[in-house]
Amino acid sequence: MASAKITLILGSHAHVPYGADTAEFENVYLNHVRPFVSSLCKYPRISAALHYSGVLLHWIERNHPGLFMSIEEMIARKQIDILGGGFYDPMLPLLPLQDKIGQIELLTTYIRKQFGKRPQGCWIPSFAWEQSLVSPLAACGMGFTFLSERQFALANGAATNACVCEDQGKLITVFPVLQSLETAIAEKNAALVLENFSKKQPAGAETLVSIFPQKINVAKNESMDSAWSRFFEDIARCEPFVETISPGKLCKNLGNLPKRYFPDSSACTEGMSPRRFIITHPEAGGIYAKMIFTNVLINQLRGDKSRKLSAHEELWKAQGNALFCRTGQQGLHNHLLRSAAYSALLRAEQITREKSKFVPSLVPFDFNMDGAEEWLFQDSKINCYVQSLGGGIFELDYLPRAWNYLDTCDGRFAFADRLLPAGTTPEKLVPGAVDAARLCRNERYEISNLDKVRRKLSLVLRPAAASIPFGNIEMVKTYSVKKDTVSAGYTFTNQGGTPVPFQFAPEIDLALPGKGDTCARFFISKAGAETPLTQSLLRGIDSLKIHDLKNEVHITLTASRSFNGKLLPLCIPDPQTGAELYQAYCIMPCISLSLKPGETQELEFTLKFSH
């Protein structure tokens, strides 16, 4: 059977998330970017499209600037198109309009300055699509983009033909990317894959194929440079039935394309839209909420365009798509990526504050955009955000180091209260559920007092049903924030008719920079003597001091009476590799209480920060 003629858009896409370590940048450069670009440069008859995020391009500029000479050479001979997009490879559907445009224009400006040519089309990270993207893409001068063959199937479109998309009267051309061919090329000879694909197409049909292979077939002990050179040699041998063309050139010659509307979708997480992802993963929802909140603060700036732009540029660093569509080491569960995003958001927030005019405050605000108010303490050094569910702190920022100490996973927070059986020893303490315990973190606290002048917030947990352990205990929790100290005061009252002995063991999660002595060290104080903590158990201590070595911050946990407890690192398994991924440390102080009917007792915990 004769091979049908294929018009091939061959491309290369690579990105390393903001906040990733240098080794990850070097790995992507050595195994993908450099071999592709340097090999392609030797085959001037093969046209291609390149998309490398602004984060990656900027790193290459500083560390391997010689590669830009090869790119400039191929642009000069009209061999390649450089694709635009968002500078930080953002999750575009989740961004406010000005951020969509700002990110795209930032990368467009960078490409124009580096390579002397403005991009005509763009790459959509993770193929995360909403129809409303058409308007801002068109407004930024983007004439074409790419979506996956699966998305074309959802839109009832052929995956071997381009189409046009419309929104508010604006149009953009969309090319299909055949990920099924990319998978085959990763395992087999590229020429053989393309020939077999060509033979399956109807004779005389116009067949358009776009591929951006991330992996190719590599022989045993073969270098990546050799493998990519062999790949381009295979493409060159396909010249009788394959014509490579740059998408910009092709777009100018296309006409009478069918119109398609693509449903909200993504190429990651089995097609889950990013909006569903942030609901399913509360830690992603937390970053999104902080992003929107920071955007509001920035938009309130008036009369200082330079400061506003600087704040936006920090905000954009936190919008990378990996945090909103992937889990595990490559995405949301990588604590390096999350902490970098929060640090950027906090730097942006600090830019919006005028030191001479900033006034500490306590305000009710629907931060999580869930229809219920949260309470935001904002001080010169500390942000402390409190929620009604569990009455806990869900964000705790130390602004001098731009660090969120509650940047963790699985919806965890600080001062997650637990009432445990009286005989519970430190050895039996584990994060979360304990047999015969009342897990107050799962209950809603009611507001009992909001003192904006003194900046004190009191929440009350009412007695529960008799079937719930320690259901007769009423708890009032009072938060206050002063400069560098967060205080949580407790008042317990036995509303039942019998004595109730119990252990009070709140969980306090702290997202330190990492696990081990190189990241954090712990010290305990007894009777004024401070000694290093050499085990996970805490017995009869007056305070626990934490040295955050990366941020050079000291955090001291004290209570109104001596306490026992336990300290454990929190890790979760990587869904791809099973490796343990560090998230935070869980501190579980434990204090014995016993209340007679109608009796009240008080406790207080404080977290003090210094650097």
Number of C-alpha atoms within 10 A of each C-alpha: 7 11 19 21 22 24 20 22 23 22 23 19 18 17 20 26 27 22 20 16 12 10 9 12 18 18 12 15 21 14 16 21 23 19 19 22 20 16 19 24 18 14 16 13 14 22 22 25 22 23 21 22 25 25 20 22 24 15 17 19 13 9 12 14 13 11 15 16 11 18 20 16 14 21 16 13 9 14 21 27 25 27 27 31 30 28 27 25 30 29 24 27 21 20 18 13 14 12 20 23 18 19 25 26 18 18 25 26 16 18 19 13 11 13 17 13 17 20 22 20 27 23 22 22 25 24 20 27 23 18 17 16 19 24 19 17 23 18 12 20 18 25 22 25 23 19 25 22 21 21 24 25 12 13 14 12 20 15 22 21 18 26 23 20 22 18 15 9 8 14 19 22 23 23 25 25 28 21 17 12 18 20 16 18 22 15 13 14 17 24 20 15 15 22 18 12 15 20 14 12 17 12 14 9 11 14 20 21 23 29 23 20 20 16 15 21 18 18 10 6 6 9 13 19 18 13 18 24 19 18 21 19 18 16 22 17 12 18 15 11 15 23 18 22 21 22 27 18 13 12 17 9 7 11 10 7 13 12 16 18 18 17 14 18 25 23 20 20 15 9 16 15 21 28 17 13 18 20 12 11 17 17 22 25 21 22 22 21 17 22 25 19 17 22 22 12 18 22 12 11 16 9 8 8 10 9 16 19 15 15 26 25 18 19 26 26 24 28 29 25 24 25 29 29 28 19 19 20 19 17 19 22 27 23 25 20 23 28 23 20 28 24 24 26 30 27 20 28 23 18 20 21 15 10 10 6 7 12 11 19 17 23 18 15 14 16 20 19 13 8 9 12 16 21 20 22 24 21 21 18 19 24 23 22 21 23 22 20 17 23 30 26 25 25 21 22 22 22 19 16 16 22 25 27 22 25 27 30 24 11 14 24 26 23 23 24 24 24 25 27 20 15 11 18 16 19 11 10 20 15 18 14 12 16 9 12 19 22 20 20 22 13 16 16 22 15 17 13 12 18 12 14 9 12 19 19 23 20 23 21 21 18 17 15 10 10 7 13 17 23 17 21 22 18 22 20 24 21 24 19 26 18 14 17 17 20 19 21 17 19 15 21 21 23 20 19 10 12 15 19 17 20 20 22 25 26 27 22 28 24 24 27 22 20 18 9 11 11 15 19 17 19 15 22 18 14 10 10 8 15 13 12 17 11 10 13 17 23 16 16 20 21 25 25 22 20 20 21 16 13 16 12 17 17 20 19 21 21 20 13 13 17 20 18 23 23 24 17 18 19 17 15 14 16 12 10 9 10 13 14 18 22 27 24 23 22 25 28 29 26 21 17 16 15 19 15 15 14 14 16 13 14 16 16 19 20 17 18 19 14 11
